[in-house]
Amino acid sequence: MDKSWMCPDLGERTDHGCVPIPLKSRALRLRGTMQLLRLACILAGAAICSLLIFLIHTQLLTEGQLAAGTCEIVTLDRDSSQPRRTIARQTARCACRKGQIAGTTRARPACVEARIVRTRQWCDMLPCLEEEGCALLVNRSGWTCTQPGGRVKTTTVS
């Protein structure tokens, strides 16, 4: 078997056979290799840290923060102790954009123009369902939604 292609550990193959590599040259090659390994480790560590920060940030957004322009119902209490009357109290949490404030659209919490709340023009925020009619209460403390069958839902703002 021809072993002319193999060189000892400290040699380098050339056209003329094996030539020993000087000690200083071996040290420089080893140092270059170590620097490349260090750089690769630093880059891998930075990538892992970036991924962890992204995952933590995403988790915090889904657990504690609302997306801009959205609302969620925090509490909903219903009292049906009186005949033919149900009193419901709802608390919502909203993350509204600039110029908006928490309100109601299509019977759900929503961000609406602040002007609507300031001027108490409640029906401008379309608080009732599509088939319902909206009317302001006389003292402008809320609105009524009248269904086609005549049932009336009254909402007051506190």
Backbone as a printed PyTorch tensor [residue, N CA C, xyz], in Angstrom:
tensor([[[  0.8370,  -1.1710,   0.0000],
         [  0.0000,   0.0000,   0.0000],
         [  0.8830,   1.2360,   0.0000]],

        [[  0.5640,   2.1820,  -0.8870],
         [  1.3630,   3.3900,  -1.0310],
         [  0.9490,   4.4170,   0.0180]],

        [[  1.8660,   4.7900,   0.8940],
         [  1.5810,   5.7610,   1.9500],
         [  2.2740,   7.0810,   1.6710]],

        [[  2.6200,   7.3480,   0.4360],
         [  3.3380,   8.5730,   0.1140],
         [  2.4560,   9.8060,   0.2800]],

        [[  1.1570,   9.6270,   0.2810],
         [  0.2470,  10.7620,   0.4560],
         [  0.1440,  11.1910,   1.8980]],

        [[  0.5840,  10.3380,   2.8340],
         [  0.4680,  10.6660,   4.2460],
         [  1.7410,  11.3190,   4.7480]],

        [[  1.5680,  12.3250,   5.6290],
         [  2.7020,  12.9770,   6.2640],
         [  2.5540,  12.8230,   7.7710]],

        [[  3.6470,  12.8430,   8.4960],
         [  3.5400,  12.8000,   9.9460],
         [  2.7640,  14.0150,  10.4490]],

        [[  2.3500,  13.9930,  11.7140],
         [  1.5440,  15.0650,  12.3010],
         [  2.1680,  16.4410,  12.1260]],

        [[  3.4510,  16.5270,  12.1140],
         [  4.1080,  17.8260,  12.0590],
         [  4.5610,  18.1780,  10.6500]],

        [[  4.0730,  17.4680,   9.6520],
         [  4.5130,  17.7250,   8.2900],
         [  3.3790,  18.1810,   7.3980]],

        [[  3.7610,  18.6980,   6.2300],
         [  2.7960,  19.1850,   5.2550],
         [  3.1350,  18.5580,   3.9190]],

        [[  2.1740,  18.0840,   3.1780],
         [  2.3850,  17.4150,   1.8960],
         [  2.6060,  18.4520,   0.8050]],

        [[  3.6160,  18.2880,   0.0560],
         [  3.8930,  19.1340,  -1.1060],
         [  4.1530,  18.2260,  -2.2910]],

        [[  4.4750,  18.8080,  -3.4530],
         [  4.7840,  17.9970,  -4.6320],
         [  6.0830,  17.2140,  -4.4590]],

        [[  6.9130,  17.6670,  -3.5500],
         [  8.2220,  17.0310,  -3.3420],
         [  8.2400,  16.1130,  -2.1450]],

        [[  7.0760,  15.8290,  -1.5740],
         [  7.0180,  14.9490,  -0.4120],
         [  6.5880,  15.7190,   0.8210]],

        [[  6.9000,  15.1570,   1.9720],
         [  6.5240,  15.7770,   3.2370],
         [  7.5890,  16.7750,   3.6520]],

        [[  7.1440,  17.9510,   4.0440],
         [  8.0530,  19.0000,   4.5050],
         [  7.6160,  19.3710,   5.9110]],

        [[  8.5300,  19.3890,   6.8830],
         [  8.1190,  19.7400,   8.2430],
         [  7.6840,  21.2120,   8.3160]],

        [[  6.6370,  21.4750,   9.0980],
         [  6.1420,  22.8340,   9.2920],
         [  6.9080,  23.4290,  10.4620]],

        [[  7.4630,  24.6420,  10.3010],
         [  8.1970,  25.2420,  11.4030],
         [  7.2630,  25.4710,  12.5990]],

        [[  7.8270,  25.4180,  13.8080],
         [  7.0660,  25.5570,  15.0520],
         [  6.3190,  26.8800,  15.1040]],

        [[  6.9400,  27.9810,  14.6970],
         [  6.3010,  29.2980,  14.7310],
         [  5.0870,  29.3200,  13.7990]],

        [[  5.1860,  28.7180,  12.6210],
         [  4.0870,  28.6790,  11.6620],
         [  2.9260,  27.8630,  12.2190]],

        [[  3.2480,  26.7410,  12.9090],
         [  2.1890,  25.9300,  13.5200],
         [  1.4660,  26.7210,  14.5950]],

        [[  2.1920,  27.4940,  15.3770],
         [  1.5940,  28.3020,  16.4430],
         [  0.6710,  29.3700,  15.8530]],

        [[  1.0990,  29.9860,  14.7460],
         [  0.2580,  30.9940,  14.0990],
         [ -1.0260,  30.3850,  13.5490]],

        [[ -0.9300,  29.2020,  12.9440],
         [ -2.1210,  28.5260,  12.4360],
         [ -3.0650,  28.1710,  13.5800]],

        [[ -2.5050,  27.6770,  14.6680],
         [ -3.3150,  27.3140,  15.8260],
         [ -3.9920,  28.5590,  16.4070]],

        [[ -3.2720,  29.6710,  16.4980],
         [ -3.8400,  30.9190,  17.0240],
         [ -4.9820,  31.3990,  16.1180]],

        [[ -4.7980,  31.3330,  14.8080],
         [ -5.8470,  31.7280,  13.8730],
         [ -7.0820,  30.8540,  14.0180]],

        [[ -6.8580,  29.5490,  14.1800],
         [ -7.9730,  28.6210,  14.3640],
         [ -8.7160,  28.9250,  15.6640]],

        [[ -7.9740,  29.2130,  16.7310],
         [ -8.5910,  29.5290,  18.0270],
         [ -9.3960,  30.8300,  17.9360]],

        [[ -8.8790,  31.8110,  17.2050],
         [ -9.6120,  33.0720,  17.0520],
         [-10.9160,  32.8540,  16.2860]],

        [[-10.8530,  32.0200,  15.2590],
         [-12.0760,  31.7080,  14.5160],
         [-13.0880,  30.9830,  15.4000]],

        [[-12.6020,  30.0650,  16.2300],
         [-13.4900,  29.3590,  17.1550],
         [-14.1180,  30.3300,  18.1550]],

        [[-13.3220,  31.2360,  18.7040],
         [-13.8500,  32.2400,  19.6410],
         [-14.9210,  33.1030,  18.9750]],

        [[-14.6360,  33.5600,  17.7580],
         [-15.5820,  34.3810,  17.0250],
         [-16.8870,  33.6180,  16.7840]],

        [[-16.7750,  32.3420,  16.3960],
         [-17.9660,  31.5260,  16.1670],
         [-18.7770,  31.3740,  17.4560]],

        [[-18.0970,  31.1750,  18.5880],
         [-18.7920,  31.0490,  19.8790],
         [-19.4840,  32.3640,  20.2590]],

        [[-18.8220,  33.4800,  20.0380],
         [-19.4110,  34.7860,  20.3640],
         [-20.6510,  35.0270,  19.5020]],

        [[-20.5520,  34.7450,  18.2120],
         [-21.7000,  34.9330,  17.3220],
         [-22.8580,  34.0070,  17.6990]],

        [[-22.5590,  32.7600,  18.0290],
         [-23.6090,  31.8270,  18.4360],
         [-24.2690,  32.3010,  19.7370]],

        [[-23.4670,  32.7870,  20.6930],
         [-24.0140,  33.3090,  21.9450],
         [-24.9070,  34.5220,  21.7130]],

        [[-24.4640,  35.4120,  20.8340],
         [-25.2710,  36.5980,  20.5260],
         [-26.5850,  36.2010,  19.8640]],

        [[-26.5470,  35.2240,  18.9790],
         [-27.7720,  34.7600,  18.3240],
         [-28.7330,  34.1540,  19.3370]],

        [[-28.2160,  33.3630,  20.2560],
         [-29.0630,  32.7440,  21.2840],
         [-29.6620,  33.8090,  22.1920]],

        [[-28.8620,  34.7940,  22.6020],
         [-29.3710,  35.8810,  23.4550],
         [-30.4590,  36.6710,  22.7310]],

        [[-30.2440,  36.9720,  21.4620],
         [-31.2520,  37.7090,  20.6900],
         [-32.5530,  36.9210,  20.6000]],

        [[-32.4540,  35.6250,  20.3640],
         [-33.6380,  34.7840,  20.2910],
         [-34.3770,  34.7600,  21.6220]],

        [[-33.6490,  34.6390,  22.7260],
         [-34.2780,  34.6340,  24.0470],
         [-34.9680,  35.9610,  24.3360]],

        [[-34.3190,  37.0630,  24.0160],
         [-34.9370,  38.3870,  24.2360],
         [-36.2150,  38.5150,  23.4050]],

        [[-36.1780,  38.0680,  22.1610],
         [-37.3580,  38.1240,  21.3020],
         [-38.4890,  37.2840,  21.8810]],

        [[-38.1830,  36.0690,  22.3400],
         [-39.2130,  35.1970,  22.8970],
         [-39.8080,  35.7730,  24.1760]],

        [[-38.9750,  36.3420,  25.0420],
         [-39.4670,  36.9450,  26.2800],
         [-40.3450,  38.1420,  25.9600]],

        [[-39.9320,  38.9740,  25.0270],
         [-40.7130,  40.1500,  24.6370],
         [-42.0720,  39.7290,  24.0730]],

        [[-42.0840,  38.7190,  23.2200],
         [-43.3240,  38.2210,  22.6420],
         [-44.2410,  37.6790,  23.7270]],

        [[-43.6850,  36.9460,  24.6900],
         [-44.4740,  36.3780,  25.7780],
         [-45.0860,  37.4780,  26.6310]],

        [[-44.3200,  38.5330,  26.9320],
         [-44.8480,  39.6390,  27.7210],
         [-45.9940,  40.3380,  27.0000]],

        [[-45.8670,  40.5040,  25.6840],
         [-46.9340,  41.1460,  24.9200],
         [-48.2200,  40.3300,  24.9850]],

        [[-48.0960,  39.0060,  24.8810],
         [-49.3020,  38.1950,  24.8760],
         [-49.9060,  38.0690,  26.2680]],

        [[-49.0910,  38.1460,  27.3200],
         [-49.6160,  37.9600,  28.6620],
         [-50.1190,  39.2340,  29.3050]],

        [[-49.4320,  40.3640,  29.1250],
         [-49.7870,  41.5290,  29.9010],
         [-50.2130,  42.7470,  29.1130]],

        [[-49.8060,  42.8610,  27.8830],
         [-50.0620,  44.0810,  27.1300],
         [-51.0400,  43.8200,  26.0010]],

        [[-51.8060,  44.8500,  25.7070],
         [-52.7270,  44.7740,  24.5720],
         [-52.0920,  45.4310,  23.3630]],

        [[-52.4650,  44.9610,  22.2060],
         [-52.0010,  45.6090,  20.9820],
         [-52.6850,  46.9640,  20.8590]],

        [[-52.0090,  47.9240,  20.2740],
         [-52.5560,  49.2800,  20.1270],
         [-53.8780,  49.2390,  19.3750]],

        [[-54.8690,  49.9630,  19.9080],
         [-56.1700,  50.0480,  19.2640],
         [-57.1280,  48.9270,  19.6140]],

        [[-56.7930,  48.1190,  20.6440],
         [-57.6590,  46.9990,  21.0180],
         [-58.1140,  47.1190,  22.4660]],

        [[-59.1740,  46.3840,  22.7910],
         [-59.7330,  46.3650,  24.1470],
         [-60.0360,  44.9310,  24.5580]],

        [[-60.1450,  44.7280,  25.8710],
         [-60.5800,  43.4390,  26.3920],
         [-61.4970,  43.6860,  27.5850]],

        [[-62.4510,  42.7890,  27.8040],
         [-63.3500,  42.8990,  28.9490],
         [-62.6360,  42.3200,  30.1630]],

        [[-62.5480,  43.1250,  31.2330],
         [-61.8730,  42.6930,  32.4590],
         [-62.8760,  42.0350,  33.4030]],

        [[-64.0090,  42.6990,  33.6400],
         [-65.0580,  42.1190,  34.4920],
         [-66.4130,  42.3100,  33.8330]],

        [[-67.3020,  41.3660,  34.0770],
         [-68.6630,  41.4370,  33.5760],
         [-69.5720,  40.8490,  34.6450]],

        [[-70.4000,  41.6860,  35.2470],
         [-71.3270,  41.2620,  36.2920],
         [-72.7510,  41.4560,  35.8080]],

        [[-73.6040,  40.4380,  36.0330],
         [-75.0120,  40.5300,  35.6390],
         [-75.8890,  40.3450,  36.8730]],

        [[-76.9380,  41.1490,  36.9550],
         [-77.9020,  41.0710,  38.0480],
         [-79.2850,  40.9450,  37.4370]],

        [[-79.9080,  39.7740,  37.5960],
         [-81.2460,  39.5360,  37.0490],
         [-82.2820,  39.4060,  38.1660]],

        [[-82.0390,  40.0360,  39.2840],
         [-82.9440,  39.8920,  40.4320],
         [-84.2870,  40.5810,  40.2170]],

        [[-84.3550,  41.5780,  39.3500],
         [-85.6220,  42.2680,  39.0900],
         [-86.3000,  41.6280,  37.8770]],

        [[-87.6340,  41.4540,  37.9430],
         [-88.3240,  40.8310,  36.8030],
         [-88.2660,  41.7230,  35.5560]],

        [[-88.0910,  41.0740,  34.4160],
         [-88.0410,  41.7420,  33.1020],
         [-86.9220,  42.7700,  32.9870]],

        [[-85.9000,  42.6500,  33.8580],
         [-84.8100,  43.6300,  33.8030],
         [-83.4980,  42.9490,  34.2140]],

        [[-82.4730,  43.1450,  33.4180],
         [-81.1400,  42.6410,  33.7440],
         [-80.1980,  43.8270,  33.7820]],

        [[-79.4710,  43.9380,  34.8780],
         [-78.4800,  45.0000,  35.0030],
         [-77.1050,  44.3570,  34.8270]],

        [[-76.3830,  44.8600,  33.8730],
         [-75.0430,  44.3340,  33.6100],
         [-74.0290,  45.4570,  33.7720]],

        [[-72.9530,  45.1560,  34.4680],
         [-71.8460,  46.1120,  34.6280],
         [-70.6040,  45.4750,  34.0250]],

        [[-69.9450,  46.2600,  33.2040],
         [-68.7790,  45.7440,  32.4940],
         [-67.6210,  46.7120,  32.6500]],

        [[-66.4530,  46.1570,  32.8770],
         [-65.2350,  46.9560,  32.9230],
         [-64.3140,  46.4600,  31.8130]],

        [[-63.8120,  47.3820,  31.0330],
         [-62.9330,  47.0230,  29.9180],
         [-61.5800,  47.6930,  30.0920]],

        [[-60.5800,  47.0830,  29.5100],
         [-59.2300,  47.6400,  29.4860],
         [-58.8620,  47.8330,  28.0300]],

        [[-58.4240,  49.0410,  27.6950],
         [-58.1180,  49.3540,  26.2940],
         [-56.7110,  49.9440,  26.1530]],

        [[-56.1070,  49.6930,  25.0240],
         [-54.8250,  50.3080,  24.6590],
         [-55.0930,  51.1170,  23.3930]],

        [[-55.5930,  52.3380,  23.5890],
         [-56.0160,  53.1610,  22.4570],
         [-54.8770,  54.0120,  21.9150]],

        [[-54.9940,  54.3270,  20.6520],
         [-54.0080,  55.1880,  20.0000],
         [-54.2630,  56.6440,  20.3890]],

        [[-53.3340,  57.5090,  20.0310],
         [-53.4700,  58.9290,  20.3260],
         [-54.7430,  59.4740,  19.6710]],

        [[-55.5170,  60.2400,  20.4320],
         [-56.7600,  60.8010,  19.9200],
         [-57.9550,  59.8830,  20.0940]],

        [[-57.7300,  58.6910,  20.6640],
         [-58.8080,  57.7440,  20.9080],
         [-58.9840,  57.5190,  22.4020]],

        [[-60.1550,  56.9770,  22.7560],
         [-60.4670,  56.6830,  24.1490],
         [-61.3630,  55.4500,  24.1720]],

        [[-61.4500,  54.7980,  25.3140],
         [-62.2730,  53.5950,  25.4260],
         [-63.7430,  53.9350,  25.2180]],

        [[-64.4170,  53.1370,  24.4370],
         [-65.8370,  53.3240,  24.1650],
         [-66.4690,  51.9990,  23.7960]],

        [[-67.5500,  52.0420,  23.0440],
         [-68.2780,  50.8350,  22.6570],
         [-68.6510,  50.9160,  21.1840]],

        [[-68.3640,  49.8660,  20.4480],
         [-68.7760,  49.7700,  19.0600],
         [-69.3870,  48.3870,  18.8480]],

        [[-70.6060,  48.3720,  18.2930],
         [-71.3250,  47.1150,  18.0360],
         [-71.3990,  46.2490,  19.3000]],

        [[-71.7450,  46.8900,  20.4150],
         [-71.9580,  46.2230,  21.7080],
         [-70.6910,  45.5850,  22.2710]],

        [[-69.5310,  46.0200,  21.8300],
         [-68.2550,  45.5010,  22.3400],
         [-67.3440,  46.6610,  22.6910]],

        [[-66.4650,  46.4890,  23.6770],
         [-65.5140,  47.5650,  23.9830],
         [-64.6170,  47.8360,  22.7770]],

        [[-64.3450,  49.1120,  22.5370],
         [-63.5110,  49.4880,  21.3920],
         [-62.9000,  50.8600,  21.6400]],

        [[-61.8710,  51.1710,  20.9010],
         [-61.2750,  52.5080,  20.9420],
         [-62.0430,  53.3900,  19.9550]],

        [[-62.5070,  54.5300,  20.4380],
         [-63.2780,  55.4550,  19.6010],
         [-62.6460,  56.8300,  19.6900]],

        [[-63.0540,  57.7320,  18.8040],
         [-62.5170,  59.0930,  18.8200],
         [-62.8580,  59.7620,  20.1490]],

        [[-61.8930,  60.4420,  20.7260],
         [-62.0920,  61.1100,  22.0190],
         [-63.1850,  62.1730,  21.9300]],

        [[-63.3500,  62.7720,  20.7740],
         [-64.3850,  63.8000,  20.5790],
         [-65.7690,  63.2640,  20.9200]],

        [[-66.0420,  62.0140,  20.5770],
         [-67.3550,  61.4090,  20.8320],
         [-67.6500,  61.3950,  22.3290]],

        [[-66.6640,  61.0020,  23.1180],
         [-66.8610,  60.9200,  24.5720],
         [-66.9280,  62.3240,  25.1720]],

        [[-66.0720,  63.2160,  24.7210],
         [-66.0760,  64.5870,  25.2440],
         [-67.4170,  65.2720,  25.0250]],

        [[-67.9790,  65.1110,  23.8360],
         [-69.2460,  65.7790,  23.5060],
         [-70.4680,  64.9330,  23.8630]],

        [[-70.2320,  63.7040,  24.3400],
         [-71.3020,  62.7820,  24.7400],
         [-72.2650,  62.4650,  23.5890]],

        [[-71.7210,  62.3940,  22.4000],
         [-72.5010,  62.0060,  21.2220],
         [-72.3540,  60.4910,  21.0460]],

        [[-72.8880,  59.7510,  22.0060],
         [-72.6500,  58.3190,  22.1140],
         [-73.0050,  57.5470,  20.8490]],

        [[-74.0600,  57.9280,  20.1750],
         [-74.4920,  57.1660,  18.9920],
         [-73.4900,  57.2690,  17.8420]],

        [[-72.5930,  58.2750,  17.8830],
         [-71.5640,  58.4170,  16.8370],
         [-70.5470,  57.2850,  16.8670]],

        [[-70.4360,  56.5970,  17.9850],
         [-69.4620,  55.4950,  18.0560],
         [-70.0930,  54.1560,  17.6620]],

        [[-71.3390,  54.1980,  17.1690],
         [-72.0690,  53.0030,  16.7240],
         [-72.0980,  51.9300,  17.8110]],

        [[-72.6730,  52.2580,  18.9780],
         [-72.6360,  51.3160,  20.0910],
         [-73.5970,  50.1360,  19.9590]],

        [[-74.6200,  50.2610,  19.1250],
         [-75.6370,  49.2110,  19.0050],
         [-75.2810,  48.2320,  17.8860]],

        [[-75.9340,  47.0730,  17.9340],
         [-75.7510,  46.1030,  16.8610],
         [-76.3660,  46.6470,  15.5730]],

        [[-76.0430,  46.0400,  14.4330],
         [-76.4700,  46.5600,  13.1290],
         [-77.9830,  46.7190,  13.0070]],

        [[-78.7400,  45.7630,  13.5160],
         [-80.1980,  45.8120,  13.3530],
         [-80.8890,  46.6740,  14.4120]],

        [[-80.1290,  47.2050,  15.3530],
         [-80.7050,  48.0170,  16.4250],
         [-80.6210,  49.5100,  16.1000]],

        [[-81.5410,  50.2780,  16.6840],
         [-81.5220,  51.7270,  16.5450],
         [-80.9350,  52.3590,  17.7960]],

        [[-80.1870,  53.4470,  17.6400],
         [-79.5320,  54.1140,  18.7580],
         [-80.2190,  55.4530,  19.0420]],

        [[-80.3820,  55.7660,  20.3350],
         [-80.9320,  57.0630,  20.7410],
         [-80.2270,  57.5070,  22.0170]],

        [[-79.9160,  58.8070,  22.0990],
         [-79.2780,  59.3490,  23.3000],
         [-80.2980,  59.4520,  24.4230]],

        [[-79.8560,  59.2280,  25.6690],
         [-80.7160,  59.4990,  26.8140],
         [-80.8680,  61.0100,  26.9330]],

        [[-81.9610,  61.4630,  27.5160],
         [-82.2760,  62.8870,  27.5840],
         [-81.1450,  63.6740,  28.2510]],

        [[-80.5820,  63.1480,  29.3400],
         [-79.5150,  63.8640,  30.0500],
         [-78.1210,  63.5550,  29.4880]],

        [[-78.0730,  62.8270,  28.3800],
         [-76.8280,  62.4540,  27.6780],
         [-75.8790,  61.6260,  28.5390]],

        [[-76.4090,  60.9240,  29.5210],
         [-75.5820,  60.0720,  30.3720],
         [-75.4010,  58.6860,  29.7700]],

        [[-75.9470,  58.4530,  28.5990],
         [-75.8330,  57.1540,  27.9490],
         [-76.6930,  57.0930,  26.7100]],

        [[-77.0710,  55.8780,  26.3050],
         [-77.8380,  55.6740,  25.0870],
         [-78.7460,  54.4560,  25.2350]],

        [[-79.6810,  54.3300,  24.3220],
         [-80.5340,  53.1420,  24.2600],
         [-80.3680,  52.4930,  22.8990]],

        [[-80.4300,  51.1820,  22.8930],
         [-80.4140,  50.4040,  21.6560],
         [-81.7560,  49.6920,  21.5770]],

        [[-82.5270,  49.9620,  20.5260],
         [-83.8530,  49.3830,  20.3650],
         [-83.8040,  48.3140,  19.2830]],

        [[-84.2000,  47.0980,  19.6650],
         [-84.2210,  45.9830,  18.7210],
         [-85.5000,  46.0400,  17.8900]],

        [[-85.5360,  45.3920,  16.7190],
         [-86.7300,  45.4060,  15.8700],
         [-87.9900,  44.9140,  16.5970]],

        [[-87.8710,  44.0070,  17.5460],
         [-89.0280,  43.4890,  18.2800],
         [-89.5120,  44.4170,  19.3780]],

        [[-88.8220,  45.5230,  19.6020],
         [-89.2350,  46.4860,  20.6200],
         [-88.4620,  46.4150,  21.9200]],

        [[-87.6320,  45.4070,  22.0930],
         [-86.8300,  45.2980,  23.3130],
         [-85.8120,  46.4340,  23.3400]],

        [[-85.6250,  47.0460,  24.5060],
         [-84.7330,  48.1950,  24.6270],
         [-83.6020,  47.8660,  25.6080]],

        [[-82.3850,  48.1640,  25.1870],
         [-81.2150,  48.0300,  26.0690],
         [-80.7240,  49.4510,  26.3580]],

        [[-80.6090,  49.7670,  27.6240],
         [-80.1570,  51.0970,  28.0250],
         [-78.7540,  50.9790,  28.5960]],

        [[-77.8550,  51.8580,  28.1600],
         [-76.4830,  51.8820,  28.6460],
         [-76.2100,  53.2580,  29.2230]],

        [[-75.6890,  53.2580,  30.4530],
         [-75.2840,  54.5300,  31.0770],
         [-73.7770,  54.4850,  31.2890]],

        [[-73.1780,  55.6530,  31.2010],
         [-71.7300,  55.7740,  31.3230],
         [-71.4090,  56.3740,  32.6740]],

        [[-70.4740,  55.7530,  33.3750],
         [-70.0720,  56.3200,  34.6730],
         [-68.6050,  56.6480,  34.6680]]])
